[in-house]
Every structure is written in C-alpha cells, then in structure tokens.
Amino acid sequence: MYGDYSTNSVSVTATDKLVLMPGAVLTVDAGYGELTFSQGTSLSDMSIGAGASIVNNNYIMLPQGTTAAQIAALPLSGTGIVRVATAYNDGSPAAWDTYTNDGAAVKEIGDADSGLDLTSGEHNGKTVEHDGYAWDSDGKTLALGGAYIPGNLALPAGTTVNTTDTTIISERLEGESGVAMNITLGGTAPLTLGGGISGGANGDAVTVQGGAQVTVGGSVFLGASGGTDGTLTVTGAGTRLNVSSRYGYAVMCDTVNVRSGASMTANGESAGVEALTGVNVTGGSTLTTNCDYGVYIIGGKLTVDDTSKLITNATIAPFCIVDSTSGKSQSDVLGLAGVPSGTAVASVTGTQAKYWSLVATGGTLSVADENSTPVTLSGAKTGTLTFVKASSGGNDDNGGGNNNNGGGASGSSTSYTLTFVTNGGTAISGVSKASGTVVDLSGYKPTREGYNFDGWYADTALTTKVTSVTLTKGTTVYAKWTEKTVQSANPFVDVADSAYYHDAVLWAVEKVITSGTTGTTFSPDMICTRAQAVTFLWRAMGSPEPTSANCPFTDVSADAYYHKAVLWAVEKGIVKGTSPTTFSPSDTVTRSQSMTFLWRAAGETTSTSANPFADVSKDAYYYNAVLWAVEKDITKGTSDTAFSPDGGCTRAQIVTFLYRYMGE
C-alpha cells in the first residue's frame, strides 16, 4: 500500500501479505473497519516501511502468540482496540485477548449488540479488578479501569464516571431516552469514546472535570432539536477533551464552557463547535478547532477572556456569529481579548440575518445559502489563527494584535502553534513560531505529583514518541506519565550519594536503560562503547521496534544485544557508521559522537550561540550538536575554551547526558 488508504476490511493470510510502503498510512475505519490475520499467520506477514503507520479506529485481530510488547512496538494510533487470537474455529478466531493500541491489556464488557446498559438490570457486585467496572447504583457512580465496551455505554441521569485505567468504548455514550443525561466524566486515566456522545433532551449536560483525559471519535450532541438547552463544560487544570468527527459538526449544543485551565479540541467536517447561546473560553483555558468553521454560533456570543486562547485553522471562517435580529452590536456577539495582527472583525447583513466574522484588514464579507446551516461566508480570514490578549509590544501568539474586545487592528497569522496537552500535569502554554521552525521539546517538561514524566508523544494513544517538532501546521503533543515507585536504596557501592552521576545512574536503572556490571557495582568510570551509547539512547526512547531487518553494517550481527538499537538509530538518521559498511560497535564513544547522537534524536536544531571552544571548528560535523548540548545544560567543556571532542566517554557520563536531556 502507498500513500493514505482507508479500509473496512483487510485480511492477512499466509499467501496474502500486507506491505505498507515508506510513509504510507492505513486507516481502519471506525464502526466496521477491521484488519485481521488468519490462522497460521504471524506478524512477519506484515511489513511496515519507514514512517508508515496504522490508524486503528475499530479493531485489529493479530495472530495467536503476539505479545503486548510487540503490539506496543507497532506504529498504531486511533480510537480502536487490538485483539490477539487465543483459539480458532475453522480458521477464524473463536476467542481472544484484548489490548489498547499501545499494548495495555483491557477486559471486554458485553458485546457489540448490548454494550453496557446501566439504566436497567443488576450490576452491583462488579469490581474493576475482575470485571473492568464497578457500579454504585445508590450513588450513581461508575468506576472504569482497563475496560473495553464493544458497543454503547448507557447511563442514568446524574451519573459520575471515574476512570482508573485506560478505557475504550467503541460506540457512543448515551443517556436514558427522553431524560436529560447530566453526566460527569472524571478520573485521570484516558477514556476513549469511538462513536461520540448522544443526548437529545432539554437540560442535557455533560461535564468533563478533574484532570480527565477524554477522546471522542464522533460528534457530541446535547439538548433537544438543534442543540436547544444542552450544555457541555470542560473544567479544571489538566482536563482535556478531544472531539474529532468525520461528519458535519464536532460539538452541537446550546452552550460550551471551557474554563479553569482546561483544554478542548473540536475537529469536524463543517464546524468545530455549533452553539446557540454561546461559547465561553475562560480562566486560562484553550479551545482549538480545525474545520470549515471553527466556531458557529446562532444567536449567541463568543467569549475568550484575557487569560485564555482560541486557536482556529479554518477553510471558510474562524468563527461565524449569526444575529437573526440584525440589530446587535459587536460587543453583543463577541468578547475577545485580542485578534491576530493584520485582521479585523467585520459583518455582513443578508436577507435573513447579520453575520459576524474575521477578515484581513480592509476586507469585506459576503454571504450566500442563508437557508442552510451553516451559511456560506466568503471573504473571511482562513488558516491558522490565534486569538489571545496581546502584550503592549505584541507577542508570538497574536503577532502584536490589539487588546480591543475583538475589534481594531487584526489579519492573518503567519505562524503555527504547538499545543501541549499535559494529561493531568502542570499546564504549559502553547508556542507559536514561524512556519518551518524546529521546536526542541526538551525544554518543556510538566510535572505531576506521584508520576514521572515519560516524554511527549504525537498522538493521543501515546504510541509515537517525539523529541522535537517541525511546525508546518498547528500541532499538538501529548504528555505520557508513569506512576512513581518507591525508589529502592542505591545498590551500587561505587556510586556515592555525592557523585554528580548519582541521580542519573539510579534513573537509568529504574528506566531499564542500563544496569550494573554486577549486583553491587555500576563501574561508572568504565569506558562506554558506541554500541552501548546507542543502546542506552534507544532504551531511553522506549525501545522502538525498527521497521527494517536489513542492517548495512557487517560488524553488527543479528544476535547482538545492540542489533535493534543500531537498526533504529540508522533509520532515524542518528548514526551513520564509521564507514558505509562498519559501525565499530566496540570503539569507545567520543564526547562529540555522544552529543551528535542526542542532537540528531532531538531534531538537529541549528544553534545561534557563540562558540567558546577553540577545538570545535564551524565545519565540524558536531559543531551544532555541541553548542546545542551546552545550551541545554547537557554538558560543558573540559575547560572554558576546550570541549575535547575526541575524548572518550564513561558509563557515568553517558547516562548523565541522557538524564540531563530526558530525565531531569
């Protein structure tokens, strides 16, 4: 397969292999899509080229014997699940174990026809540990942990849901028929809804709070016809709601509130958010949209306060406010703390209403198709735009736009925004930079009580780790966490508590990046080889599975402990060998080589710092790597004017470099 390919059914057999060419993206469609391996196949019957990936939005059936580690190594993302056959009947899977896209085991609850319906039946006595859920009918509290529901989840009004471990619902979250749903989603473990959230009654309300991490792969509809009297609230620092719909709107209701440090992303085909009374982004929160219309409000008001941010990437208009009275003023329909420089708020009066949006300074709006929702606006500013309060001298977010309640100086933003979803960690403000800018992520490290930060990932499923981002569009990265364990006493007699490398060594051992040379010695002063250095880096990056088994180096055998690490490093351009056919794994890694490995893994940014080192010439292959490492406090020179690029590195030094880059 080449390029982007969506499917409802792909079957891998002993004779029909699956080959994804470099850069290809295979999407397993939501609802009915499936990728299945028949009896007698193995994972080797699927070949994945460099940069290729699979977006799994329904399910993949892998062959018997596939391990969780093998699943985690696959380039998977999306809202679906992975099944591993445990028994067959006439060649078809008859039983299976179920996992998330990143290889975490989950328990299946119900089936595609019944799902889990808590509005009827007896459910008391269930436990998260044994059944994947626990239901308190008196308190209307549902705990979900490590669960997969292959259908809908139906809840009575007033239910609070708390996730304790990753949970996936393949279809929709819905309430009782004809009854306002009034559902609260909490807990900090990821909750994925493959089919959306369905209300349908006056008074529908869904609240996402308390650091919840919710991903919705369909539309959110609250309220009666047209979203009347339905409210969606996303609240609390670290709380995140991501809604992505392939059809129409992402969210439709009466009122949307994103407040108190929360973040919400709404991507639909026509509109990110369609509301009646208003959309309110307040209290240091962020709303991000990517669709034809970012925000479409019929009769209400768009408010973004001076501590919050609206980011749109629209193909028709960043927002459209419809005033059916044609008599409202700008302050009646818009409350913006600032607009991008070079733009202005404008309006056009049609035959049925007045329409407000954003244009390039001096531009005008026109409207057509007024009998449709949405209407067709022309002349509005498109592309990536950030609405945020400007400082007196302007800033990266709005290009120096005025703080003017949505009027005055305004036009397009030529920058793209990198958004950080910290998944329950401390908030990190988005970064807006010019197109093509490489952002090194090592300087952006959130904290979370009781957890270790495991780096940034490119997808909500946390399968693709990234250490840098090249901004060619609005981009979001997601934090991954692991729960802290009580650190055992230092087992190494040769690692003193006062040693500069003490914390780095214990961190590296805890992360299984390396171990001692014996049970009680680490040998910090032992030289570190090129093979060891690359292996340490590979393990620190999560031990990703290389996409090719073909090694260009004759001195790297297939059974060497560093074989996969070298293959991965070659694929990523991190190492290039000491010659086209040799890697020299046993050579001592030098200071310049170790900095270059890290720098390439971080995205090869160009340094603008002055060079203090007489022994680092500007034409040296490691020039930018050394200056970058000094800027990031990863290392220093051996003196004020010397770096000693050819000096060898010890085990203590290599784990310290890694710790300063990834662990501190």
C-alpha positions in Angstrom: 0.0 0.0 0.0 1.2 3.5 -0.9 0.0 6.9 0.5 -3.1 7.2 2.6 -5.6 4.3 2.4 -8.8 3.8 4.4 -10.5 0.4 4.6 -13.4 -1.5 6.1 -11.6 -4.8 5.7 -8.1 -6.1 5.1 -7.2 -9.7 5.6 -3.6 -11.0 6.0 -3.1 -14.7 5.1 -0.1 -17.0 4.6 -0.2 -16.1 0.9 -1.6 -12.5 1.1 0.9 -10.3 2.9 0.4 -6.7 4.0 3.1 -4.3 2.9 3.0 -0.7 3.9 5.5 1.3 1.9 7.5 4.1 3.5 5.3 6.9 4.6 2.0 5.1 4.0 -0.9 5.5 6.4 -3.5 2.7 6.6 -6.7 3.8 8.4 -9.0 1.1 9.8 -12.4 2.9 9.7 -14.5 3.4 12.7 -17.6 1.3 13.1 -17.0 -1.6 10.8 -13.3 -1.4 9.8 -11.1 -4.4 10.6 -7.6 -5.7 9.9 -7.4 -9.4 10.5 -4.6 -12.0 10.5 -5.9 -15.5 9.7 -4.9 -18.7 11.5 -1.3 -19.8 10.6 0.0 -16.2 10.0 2.5 -14.3 12.1 3.4 -10.6 12.5 6.2 -11.2 10.0 3.5 -11.4 7.3 3.1 -7.6 7.7 5.9 -5.3 6.6 5.9 -1.6 7.7 8.2 0.8 5.9 10.0 3.7 7.4 7.5 6.4 8.6 4.5 4.2 7.7 1.7 3.9 10.3 -1.8 2.4 11.0 -4.7 4.5 12.4 -6.8 1.9 14.1 -10.3 3.3 14.7 -12.1 0.0 15.2 -10.2 -3.2 15.7 -7.2 -5.3 14.6 -7.1 -9.1 15.0 -3.4 -10.2 15.4 -2.2 -13.8 15.2 -2.1 -16.1 18.2 1.1 -15.7 20.2 1.5 -11.9 19.6 2.8 -10.3 22.8 1.8 -7.0 24.4 5.4 -5.7 23.8 5.0 -6.5 20.1 1.7 -4.5 20.0 3.4 -1.6 21.7 6.2 -1.6 19.2 3.7 -1.2 16.2 3.1 2.3 14.9 -0.5 2.3 15.9 -2.8 5.2 16.8 -6.5 5.9 16.8 -9.6 5.1 18.9 -9.8 1.3 18.3 -8.5 -1.8 20.1 -6.3 -4.7 19.3 -7.3 -8.4 19.7 -4.9 -11.3 19.8 -6.4 -14.7 18.9 -6.2 -17.3 21.6 -8.3 -20.0 19.9 -9.6 -20.7 16.4 -12.7 -22.4 14.9 -12.4 -23.4 11.2 -9.6 -20.9 10.8 -11.5 -18.0 12.3 -10.7 -16.6 15.8 -13.1 -18.0 18.4 -11.5 -16.4 21.4 -9.1 -13.6 22.0 -7.4 -11.2 24.5 -7.9 -7.5 24.0 -5.5 -4.6 24.2 -5.2 -0.9 23.6 -3.2 0.4 20.6 -0.2 0.8 22.9 -0.4 -2.8 24.2 -2.2 -2.4 27.5 -4.5 -5.3 28.4 -8.2 -4.5 28.8 -11.3 -6.5 29.7 -14.2 -6.8 27.3 -17.6 -5.9 28.7 -20.7 -7.1 26.9 -20.8 -7.3 23.1 -21.5 -5.1 20.1 -25.2 -5.6 20.3 -25.7 -5.0 24.1 -22.7 -2.9 25.1 -23.1 -1.9 28.8 -26.6 -0.5 29.8 -26.7 0.7 33.4 -30.2 2.1 33.0 -31.6 -1.3 33.6 -30.6 -4.7 35.0 -28.5 -5.7 38.0 -24.9 -4.6 38.1 -24.0 -4.3 41.8 -21.2 -6.6 42.9 -19.0 -5.9 39.9 -15.4 -4.9 40.5 -12.9 -3.1 38.4 -10.2 -5.7 39.1 -12.3 -8.6 37.9 -14.9 -7.1 35.6 -13.4 -3.8 34.4 -16.1 -1.8 36.0 -17.9 -1.2 39.3 -21.3 0.4 39.6 -22.8 2.0 42.7 -26.5 2.4 41.8 -27.3 4.3 45.0 -24.6 6.9 44.4 -24.8 6.7 40.6 -21.0 6.3 40.4 -19.3 4.2 37.7 -15.6 3.3 38.0 -14.0 2.1 34.8 -10.5 0.7 34.6 -8.7 -1.3 31.9 -12.1 -1.9 30.1 -13.3 -2.2 26.5 -17.0 -1.9 25.8 -17.7 -3.1 22.2 -20.9 -1.2 21.9 -22.7 1.7 23.6 -22.5 2.8 27.3 -25.9 3.9 28.5 -26.1 5.8 31.8 -28.9 7.0 34.0 -29.2 10.8 34.6 -26.8 12.1 37.3 -24.1 9.5 36.8 -20.4 10.3 37.6 -17.8 8.3 35.7 -14.3 7.9 37.0 -11.6 6.2 35.0 -8.8 4.4 37.0 -7.1 2.9 34.0 -7.3 3.2 30.2 -10.8 2.5 29.0 -12.3 2.4 25.5 -16.0 2.5 24.5 -16.3 1.5 20.8 -19.6 3.3 20.2 -21.5 6.1 22.0 -22.1 7.4 25.5 -25.8 7.9 25.8 -28.5 8.7 28.5 -31.9 7.4 29.1 -34.4 8.0 26.3 -36.2 11.3 26.8 -34.4 12.1 30.0 -31.8 14.8 30.4 -28.5 13.0 30.8 -26.5 15.1 33.3 -23.3 13.1 33.1 -19.9 13.9 34.7 -16.7 12.4 33.4 -13.7 12.4 35.8 -10.6 10.4 36.7 -7.2 11.0 35.1 -6.8 7.7 33.1 -7.6 8.0 29.3 -11.2 7.4 28.3 -11.9 6.9 24.5 -15.4 7.1 23.0 -15.3 5.8 19.5 -18.8 6.9 18.5 -19.5 10.1 20.3 -21.9 11.4 23.0 -25.6 11.4 22.3 -28.2 13.4 24.3 -31.5 14.6 22.9 -33.4 16.1 25.8 -33.8 19.6 27.1 -31.4 20.1 30.0 -28.8 17.6 28.7 -25.4 18.4 30.5 -22.0 16.8 30.2 -19.2 17.9 32.4 -15.6 16.8 31.9 -13.5 17.7 35.0 -10.8 17.0 37.5 -8.0 16.3 35.0 -10.0 13.8 32.9 -8.5 12.8 29.6 -11.3 12.1 27.2 -11.1 11.4 23.4 -14.2 11.3 21.3 -14.1 9.8 17.8 -17.5 11.1 16.8 -19.9 14.0 17.4 -21.1 15.4 20.7 -24.8 16.3 20.6 -26.6 17.7 23.7 -30.0 19.1 24.1 -33.2 18.9 22.1 -33.5 19.5 18.3 -30.7 21.8 17.1 -28.9 21.6 20.5 -31.6 23.5 22.4 -30.8 23.7 26.2 -27.8 21.4 26.2 -24.6 22.3 28.0 -21.0 21.0 27.6 -18.5 22.1 30.3 -14.8 21.2 30.3 -13.2 22.5 33.5 -10.1 22.2 35.7 -6.3 22.4 35.1 -5.1 19.5 33.0 -8.6 18.5 32.0 -8.7 17.6 28.2 -11.5 16.8 25.8 -10.6 16.0 22.2 -13.5 15.6 19.8 -13.0 14.6 16.2 -15.9 13.9 13.8 -15.7 12.9 10.2 -19.2 14.3 9.5 -20.7 17.8 10.0 -20.1 19.3 13.4 -17.9 18.0 16.2 -20.0 19.6 19.0 -23.6 20.8 18.9 -25.4 22.2 21.9 -26.7 25.4 23.4 -23.7 26.4 25.5 -20.0 25.3 25.6 -17.8 26.3 28.6 -14.1 25.7 28.6 -12.8 27.1 31.9 -10.3 27.0 34.8 -7.3 25.8 32.8 -8.9 23.1 30.7 -8.3 22.4 27.0 -10.7 21.3 24.3 -10.1 20.4 20.7 -13.1 20.1 18.3 -12.5 19.0 14.7 -15.4 18.4 12.4 -16.0 18.5 8.7 -18.2 21.7 8.7 -17.9 23.2 12.2 -15.8 22.5 15.3 -18.5 23.9 17.7 -22.0 24.8 16.7 -23.9 26.5 19.6 -27.0 28.6 20.3 -26.4 30.7 23.4 -22.6 30.9 23.5 -19.1 29.6 23.6 -17.1 30.7 26.6 -13.3 30.1 27.0 -12.2 31.5 30.3 -9.8 31.1 33.2 -6.6 30.2 31.4 -8.2 27.7 29.0 -7.7 26.8 25.4 -10.2 25.9 22.6 -8.7 24.5 19.4 -10.6 23.8 16.1 -9.7 22.6 12.7 -12.5 22.5 10.1 -14.5 24.8 7.7 -15.9 27.0 10.5 -14.1 26.9 13.9 -17.0 28.2 15.9 -20.5 28.7 14.6 -23.0 30.4 16.9 -26.6 31.0 16.1 -28.0 33.9 18.2 -25.4 33.9 20.9 -21.9 35.2 21.8 -18.3 34.1 21.6 -16.2 35.0 24.6 -12.4 34.4 25.1 -11.1 36.2 28.2 -7.7 37.8 28.6 -6.2 34.7 30.2 -7.4 32.2 27.6 -6.9 31.3 24.0 -8.8 30.3 20.9 -6.9 28.6 18.1 -8.6 28.0 14.7 -7.5 26.5 11.4 -10.5 27.1 9.2 -11.0 26.8 5.5 -14.1 29.1 5.4 -14.0 31.2 8.6 -12.5 31.1 12.1 -15.9 31.9 13.5 -19.4 33.0 12.3 -21.8 34.6 14.7 -25.4 34.7 13.3 -27.6 37.6 14.6 -31.1 36.8 13.4 -32.3 40.2 14.7 -29.7 42.0 12.5 -29.6 44.7 15.3 -26.9 43.6 17.7 -23.6 45.4 18.2 -20.1 43.8 18.0 -19.9 43.7 21.8 -23.2 41.8 21.9 -21.8 38.9 19.8 -18.1 39.0 20.6 -15.9 39.3 23.7 -12.4 38.8 22.5 -9.3 40.0 24.4 -7.4 40.3 21.2 -7.2 39.3 17.5 -4.3 38.4 15.2 -2.4 41.4 13.7 -3.5 42.4 10.2 -7.1 41.3 10.8 -10.3 43.0 11.8 -13.8 41.9 12.8 -16.4 42.5 10.1 -20.1 41.9 9.5 -22.4 41.5 6.5 -26.2 41.8 6.6 -28.0 39.3 4.5 -31.7 38.8 3.8 -32.4 36.8 6.9 -29.7 37.8 9.5 -26.4 39.6 10.2 -23.2 37.6 10.2 -20.0 38.4 12.0 -16.5 37.0 11.3 -12.9 38.0 10.8 -11.3 39.5 7.7 -7.9 40.8 6.6 -7.7 44.5 7.4 -9.7 46.3 4.8 -11.5 43.2 3.7 -15.2 42.6 3.4 -17.6 39.7 3.9 -20.4 38.3 1.7 -23.0 35.6 2.4 -24.9 33.1 0.4 -27.1 30.0 1.1 -28.9 31.6 4.0 -31.4 28.8 4.2 -28.7 26.4 5.1 -26.8 25.8 8.3 -24.1 26.7 8.1 -24.4 29.5 5.6 -21.6 30.1 3.1 -19.4 33.1 4.0 -16.9 34.5 1.6 -14.0 36.9 2.4 -13.3 35.6 6.0 -9.7 35.0 7.1 -8.7 31.4 6.9 -5.7 29.3 8.0 -4.2 29.1 11.5 -5.2 32.0 13.7 -4.7 32.5 17.4 -6.9 34.8 19.5 -5.2 35.8 22.7 -4.6 39.0 24.7 -1.7 40.9 23.3 1.1 42.4 25.4 1.9 46.0 24.9 4.6 45.1 22.4 2.8 42.2 20.9 3.7 38.5 21.3 4.2 35.3 19.5 0.5 34.3 20.0 -1.2 37.1 18.2 1.6 38.9 16.3 1.1 42.1 18.4 -2.7 42.3 17.9 -4.6 44.8 19.9 -6.4 44.2 23.2 -9.7 45.5 21.8 -12.6 43.2 22.6 -12.4 41.8 19.1 -12.1 45.0 17.0 -9.4 47.3 15.8 -6.1 46.0 14.4 -6.4 42.5 13.2 -5.5 39.9 9.5 -3.6 36.7 9.3 -1.1 34.9 11.5 1.9 33.6 9.6 2.9 31.4 12.5 1.8 27.9 13.6 1.0 26.9 17.2 2.4 24.0 19.1 -0.1 23.0 21.8 0.9 20.9 24.9 -1.7 18.5 26.3 -0.2 17.6 29.7 -2.7 14.9 30.6 -3.0 15.8 34.2 0.3 17.6 34.6 1.1 21.2 35.2 -0.1 23.4 32.3 2.3 24.5 29.6 1.4 27.4 27.4 1.3 26.9 23.6 4.2 28.1 21.5 3.6 30.0 18.2 6.5 30.1 15.8 7.1 30.8 12.1 6.4 28.0 9.7 9.3 25.6 9.4 10.7 26.3 12.9 12.0 23.2 14.8 10.9 23.2 18.4 13.1 21.2 20.7 10.8 19.6 23.3 13.4 19.0 25.9 12.8 22.5 27.4 9.1 21.8 28.0 8.7 19.4 31.0 5.4 19.4 33.0 5.2 17.9 36.5 2.6 15.8 38.1 2.5 14.7 41.7 3.1 11.0 42.1 4.2 10.5 38.5 7.3 10.5 36.3 7.2 12.4 33.0 8.0 10.0 30.2 8.1 12.4 27.3 6.0 13.9 24.6 4.0 11.9 22.1 2.5 12.8 18.7 -0.8 11.0 19.3 -3.5 10.7 21.9 -2.8 6.9 22.2 0.8 7.8 23.2 2.4 5.4 20.8 4.8 7.8 18.8 7.3 9.5 21.0 8.8 12.8 19.7 11.6 14.9 21.0 11.2 17.8 18.5 8.5 19.2 16.2 8.9 21.0 12.9 6.0 23.4 12.7 4.4 23.2 9.3 0.8 23.3 10.7 -0.9 23.6 14.0 0.5 20.7 16.1 -0.4 19.1 19.4 1.9 16.9 21.5 0.7 14.8 24.5 2.5 14.0 27.8 2.9 10.5 29.0 3.3 9.6 32.6 4.2 6.5 34.7 3.3 6.2 38.3 6.3 6.7 40.6 7.5 3.7 42.5 9.3 3.9 45.8 12.9 4.2 44.9 15.0 1.4 46.4 18.2 2.1 48.2 21.3 2.6 46.0 22.6 -0.9 45.3 25.9 0.2 44.0 28.9 0.5 46.3 30.8 2.5 43.6 28.1 5.2 43.2 28.4 7.6 46.1 25.5 9.8 47.1 27.6 12.8 46.4 28.7 11.8 42.9 27.5 14.0 40.1 26.1 11.0 38.3 24.2 9.5 41.4 20.7 10.5 40.3 21.4 9.8 36.7 22.5 6.2 37.4 19.5 5.4 39.6 17.2 7.0 37.0 18.8 4.9 34.2 18.5 1.7 36.2 14.8 2.5 37.1 14.0 3.1 33.5 15.8 -0.1 32.4 18.2 1.9 30.3 21.1 0.1 31.8 22.1 -2.0 34.8 25.1 -2.6 37.0 28.1 -4.6 35.8 27.3 -6.7 38.9 24.6 -6.7 41.5 26.6 -4.2 43.6 28.7 -2.3 41.1 27.9 0.1 38.3 31.5 0.7 37.1 30.9 4.4 36.4 34.5 5.0 35.2 34.4 2.1 32.7 34.6 3.3 29.1 31.3 3.3 27.1 31.3 1.8 23.6 29.4 3.1 20.6 27.1 0.1 20.8 26.3 0.8 24.5 25.7 4.5 23.9 23.2 3.8 21.0 21.5 1.1 23.1 21.1 3.4 26.1 19.5 6.1 23.8 17.3 3.5 22.1 16.0 2.2 25.5 15.5 5.8 26.8 13.3 6.4 23.8 11.1 3.4 24.6 13.0 0.7 22.7 11.0 1.3 19.5 10.9 -1.6 17.0 12.9 -0.9 13.9 10.9 -1.1 10.7 13.6 -3.0 8.7 15.6 -6.1 9.5 18.3 -5.2 7.0 21.5 -3.9 8.6 24.1 -2.1 6.4 26.9 -2.9 8.8 28.9 -6.2 8.5 30.1 -5.8 12.2 26.6 -5.8 13.7 25.3 -9.3 13.9 21.6 -10.1 14.1 22.0 -11.8 17.5 23.9 -8.8 19.1 22.1 -7.1 22.0 22.5 -3.8 20.2 21.2 -5.0 16.8 17.7 -3.4 17.0 19.1 -0.3 18.6 21.6 0.2 15.7 18.9 -0.5 13.1 16.6 2.0 14.7 19.3 4.7 15.0 20.2 4.2 11.3 16.6 4.6 10.3 16.2 7.8 12.3 19.5 9.2 10.9 21.0 9.3 14.4 24.1 7.2 13.5 25.8 6.8 10.1 28.6 4.3 10.9 32.3 4.8 10.8 32.2 3.7 7.1 29.3 2.6 4.8 29.7 -1.0 5.9 31.0 -0.7 9.5 29.6 0.6 12.8 32.6 -0.1 15.0 30.4 -1.2 18.0 33.3 -1.8 20.3 35.0 1.6 19.8 34.9 4.0 22.7 32.2 6.6 22.0 33.6 10.1 22.0 32.2 13.3 23.5 31.5 14.7 20.0 29.7 11.5 18.9 27.6 11.2 22.0 26.4 14.9 21.7 25.7 14.3 18.0 23.6 11.2 18.7 21.4 13.2 21.2 21.2 16.2 18.9 20.1 14.2 15.9 17.5 12.5 18.1 16.2 15.9 19.1 15.7 17.1 15.6 19.1 18.7 14.6 18.3 22.3 15.5 20.8 25.0 14.4 22.4 26.8 17.2 22.8 30.6 17.2 25.0 30.7 20.3 28.6 32.0 20.2 31.2 29.2 20.1 33.5 29.4 23.2 35.6 26.3 22.2 38.8 26.6 20.2 38.7 22.9 19.4 35.2 22.9 17.8 35.5 24.3 14.3 32.4 25.6 12.5 32.9 23.0 9.7 33.0 20.0 12.2 30.0 17.6 11.8 29.4 18.0 15.6 29.5 21.9 15.7 25.8 22.5 16.1 25.4 19.4 18.3 28.0 20.6 20.8 26.6 24.2 21.0 23.1 22.8 21.4 24.2 20.5 24.2 25.8 23.3 26.1 22.7 25.5 25.6 20.6 22.7 27.1 23.0 22.2 30.0 23.6 18.6 28.9 27.4 19.0 29.1 30.1 21.6 29.4 33.5 22.0 28.0 36.5 20.4 29.7 37.7 24.0 30.2 36.4 27.4 29.4 37.9 27.2 25.9 38.1 23.5 25.2 35.5 20.8 24.6 37.8 17.9 23.9 35.6 16.4 21.1 37.8 13.3 20.7 37.8 12.5 24.4 36.2 9.1 25.3 33.1 8.9 27.5 32.5 6.7 30.5 29.3 4.9 31.5 28.6 7.5 34.2 29.0 10.4 31.6 26.6 8.8 29.0 23.8 8.1 31.5 24.3 11.6 32.9 23.9 13.2 29.4 20.7 11.2 28.9 19.4 12.1 32.3 20.0 15.8 31.8 18.2 15.7 28.4 15.3 13.4 29.2 15.1 12.7 33.0 15.6 16.0 34.9 
